[in-house]
Amino acid sequence: MLAVGKELLIGRTLNTNAHWIGKRLARMGSMLKEVTTIDDDLGEIASALGAAVGRSPDFLIVVGGLGPTPDDMTLKGVAQGLGVPIRRNARALALIKEHYVRRGLQMAMTPARAKMARLPVGADPVVNLWGTAPGVRFVKDKTVVYCLPGVPVEMRGIFRRSVEPEIRGRMGRLHRKYVTLKLEGIFESALAPVIALELMRHPGAYIKSHPRGVRNGVSRIELDIAVVGEDAKRTDEEGEAIAREMTKSVELQGGTAKSAGASRG
């Protein structure tokens, strides 16, 4: 993911979009591998886009900078990074006009508004039912690139409607088992070799400890366990087996482990 916007870098805006996308992908059984936050600068956008595509991810999601103001230059930077021109896209312009009609607004197509219809050559506009600027989709080699608005309600709406179905189609049907354990009476340094052993036994699993401090001399840790697989029954069984094995190991060291919840998807 590329998150574009000076407001993210100066602390004016919290990057909730990256948090939401990462969580959404994890629930699908996929994973957000990298998030890069960059300034509203043509050179920075072009360089980051080129570097990201060069790593050949399945999907690259660019968020922010699609609006009408001068600092919204994401699509121009993306085009520059791909080495293609940027031109007015007739379908994108029609979508912008349709948005105003739906809102009952009669808006002149000013240069600022028409700017939102200027797409990299070869890109397709993506319907945005929640705002004015269309999303953008194009393919570079094996990577599908989506450019989405930075406004959270717009980004989430387009992601659910257009991006997520394509990602699910690429992955196939996956099942996910997620378990959280609350541990007490064991320190993370003592837990580390137990986690390492379980990861050797279950190399495809995700096991991560989150220290929650020490109260009255008692260490508290939350432990996340996630397993993804093509077979629902086997995925459930593996997740539950890891939770049992971790619980037993913690109890052997004098600690306690209680389930804080489990889910599947």
C-alpha positions in Angstrom: 0.0 0.0 0.0 1.1 3.5 -0.8 -0.5 6.2 1.5 -0.2 9.6 -0.1 -0.5 12.8 1.9 1.5 15.3 3.8 -1.2 15.4 6.4 -0.2 11.8 7.3 3.5 12.7 7.7 3.0 15.8 9.9 0.6 14.2 12.3 -2.4 16.1 11.1 -4.3 12.9 10.1 -4.0 9.4 11.5 -3.6 6.7 8.8 -6.7 4.8 9.7 -7.0 3.7 6.0 -3.9 1.5 6.4 -5.2 0.0 9.6 -8.6 -0.8 8.0 -7.1 -2.3 4.9 -4.7 -4.4 6.9 -7.4 -5.8 9.1 -9.7 -6.4 6.2 -7.1 -8.4 4.3 -6.2 -10.4 7.4 -9.8 -11.4 7.8 -9.8 -12.6 4.2 -6.8 -14.8 4.8 -4.5 -12.4 2.9 -2.0 -10.0 4.3 -0.8 -6.4 3.7 2.9 -6.8 3.3 4.1 -3.2 3.3 2.8 0.3 3.9 4.8 3.3 2.5 3.6 6.8 3.4 4.8 9.6 1.1 4.4 13.3 0.6 2.2 15.0 -2.1 5.1 15.3 -4.4 5.3 14.0 -8.0 8.9 12.7 -7.7 8.1 10.9 -4.4 4.9 9.3 -5.8 6.6 8.2 -9.0 9.6 6.8 -7.2 7.6 4.9 -4.6 5.2 3.6 -7.3 8.0 2.3 -9.4 9.8 0.7 -6.5 6.6 -1.0 -5.3 5.6 -2.4 -8.7 9.2 -3.6 -9.1 8.7 -6.0 -6.2 5.9 -7.6 -8.2 3.1 -7.7 -5.6 -0.2 -9.3 -6.6 -2.0 -6.0 -5.7 -0.8 -2.5 -5.0 -3.3 -0.2 -3.4 -2.6 3.6 -3.6 -4.7 5.7 -1.3 -5.2 9.5 -1.3 -4.6 12.4 -3.7 -7.3 11.9 -6.3 -9.2 15.1 -5.6 -9.5 18.5 -7.4 -7.0 20.6 -5.4 -3.4 21.3 -6.7 -1.8 19.1 -4.1 -3.8 16.1 -5.3 -1.3 14.7 -7.8 -1.4 11.0 -7.2 -2.5 10.0 -10.7 0.0 12.2 -12.4 2.8 10.8 -10.2 1.6 7.2 -10.9 1.6 7.9 -14.6 5.1 9.3 -14.3 6.2 6.3 -12.4 4.9 3.9 -15.0 6.2 6.0 -17.9 2.9 6.6 -19.5 1.0 9.9 -20.3 -2.0 11.1 -18.4 -5.1 12.1 -20.3 -8.8 12.9 -19.8 -10.8 9.7 -19.6 -14.3 10.0 -21.1 -15.7 7.3 -18.8 -14.2 9.0 -15.7 -15.6 12.3 -16.8 -19.1 10.7 -17.2 -18.9 9.2 -13.7 -18.1 12.6 -12.2 -21.1 14.2 -14.0 -23.3 11.3 -12.9 -22.3 11.9 -9.3 -23.5 15.5 -9.4 -26.7 14.4 -11.0 -27.4 11.9 -8.3 -26.8 14.6 -5.7 -29.2 16.9 -7.5 -26.4 19.4 -8.2 -25.9 21.4 -11.4 -22.2 21.9 -11.4 -20.1 23.4 -14.2 -17.3 21.2 -15.3 -14.4 23.5 -14.2 -10.8 22.6 -14.8 -10.5 21.5 -11.1 -13.4 19.1 -11.4 -12.3 17.8 -14.8 -8.8 17.2 -13.3 -10.3 14.2 -11.4 -11.0 12.6 -14.8 -7.4 12.7 -16.0 -6.1 9.1 -15.7 -2.9 7.3 -16.7 -3.3 6.0 -20.3 -4.5 2.4 -20.1 -6.2 2.8 -16.7 -9.9 2.2 -16.1 -12.1 4.3 -13.8 -13.8 2.6 -10.9 -17.2 3.7 -9.7 -17.3 5.7 -6.5 -20.8 5.8 -5.1 -19.7 7.7 -2.0 -17.9 10.7 -3.5 -16.9 12.5 -6.6 -13.5 11.3 -7.7 -13.6 7.8 -9.4 -11.2 5.1 -8.2 -8.7 3.9 -10.8 -7.6 0.4 -11.8 -4.8 -0.7 -14.1 -2.4 -3.6 -14.6 1.3 -3.4 -14.7 3.0 -6.7 -15.6 1.6 -9.1 -12.9 0.5 -6.4 -10.5 -3.0 -5.0 -10.3 -2.9 -1.4 -9.1 -5.8 0.3 -7.5 -5.9 4.1 -6.7 -8.5 5.0 -4.2 -9.6 8.3 -2.6 -8.2 9.1 0.8 -11.6 9.9 2.4 -12.2 6.8 4.6 -15.9 6.3 3.7 -15.1 6.5 0.0 -12.0 4.3 0.2 -13.9 1.6 2.2 -16.9 1.7 -0.1 -14.8 1.2 -3.3 -12.6 -1.4 -1.6 -15.6 -3.5 -0.6 -17.4 -3.1 -3.9 -14.5 -3.5 -6.4 -11.2 -4.3 -4.8 -12.1 -7.1 -2.4 -14.0 -9.3 -4.9 -11.0 -9.3 -7.2 -8.6 -10.2 -4.4 -10.9 -13.0 -3.2 -11.1 -14.2 -6.8 -7.3 -14.3 -7.1 -6.9 -16.1 -3.8 -9.6 -18.7 -4.1 -11.7 -19.8 -1.1 -9.7 -19.7 2.0 -10.7 -20.3 5.6 -9.2 -18.6 8.7 -9.1 -19.6 12.3 -8.2 -16.8 14.8 -7.7 -17.3 18.5 -6.6 -14.9 21.2 -5.3 -16.1 24.6 -4.8 -14.0 27.7 -1.7 -15.1 29.5 -0.7 -14.2 33.1 2.4 -15.1 35.1 4.8 -15.6 32.2 7.2 -13.1 30.8 7.7 -12.6 27.0 11.3 -13.7 27.3 10.1 -17.1 28.7 7.3 -17.3 26.1 9.6 -16.7 23.1 11.1 -20.3 22.9 7.5 -21.7 23.3 6.4 -19.6 20.3 9.5 -20.7 18.3 8.7 -24.3 18.9 5.1 -24.0 17.8 6.1 -22.1 14.7 8.4 -25.0 13.8 5.5 -27.5 14.3 3.1 -25.2 12.4 5.2 -23.2 9.9 2.2 -21.6 8.1 0.7 -20.2 11.3 0.8 -16.7 12.7 1.6 -16.5 16.4 2.3 -13.1 17.9 2.7 -12.0 21.6 1.6 -8.5 22.8 2.8 -7.5 26.2 0.2 -5.7 28.3 2.4 -4.7 31.3 2.9 -6.0 34.8 0.4 -5.5 37.6 1.2 -6.4 41.2 4.3 -8.3 39.9 2.2 -10.4 37.5 3.1 -10.2 33.8 0.2 -10.0 31.3 0.4 -10.9 27.7 -2.2 -11.2 24.9 -1.3 -13.9 22.3 -2.7 -14.0 18.8 -2.9 -17.2 16.9 -4.1 -17.3 13.2 -4.2 -20.2 10.7 -5.3 -19.9 7.1 -6.0 -22.9 4.9 -8.2 -24.2 2.1 -9.9 -26.9 4.2 -12.2 -25.4 6.9 -12.1 -28.4 9.3 -8.3 -28.8 9.1 -7.8 -25.0 9.6 -10.1 -25.0 12.7 -8.4 -28.0 14.1 -4.9 -26.6 13.6 -5.8 -23.3 15.3 -7.3 -25.1 18.2 -4.4 -27.4 18.5 -1.9 -24.6 18.7 -4.0 -22.9 21.4 -4.0 -26.1 23.5 -0.3 -26.6 23.0 0.5 -23.0 24.0 -1.8 -23.2 27.0 -0.1 -26.4 28.2 3.3 -24.9 27.8 2.4 -21.7 29.7 0.9 -23.7 32.6 4.0 -25.9 32.8 5.9 -22.7 33.5 3.5 -21.7 36.3 1.4 -19.3 34.2 -2.2 -19.3 33.2 -3.9 -19.0 29.8 -7.5 -18.1 29.1 -9.2 -17.8 25.8 -10.2 -14.2 25.0 -12.2 -15.3 21.9 -12.0 -17.2 18.7 -13.4 -16.6 15.2 -13.4 -18.2 11.8 -13.9 -16.8 8.4 
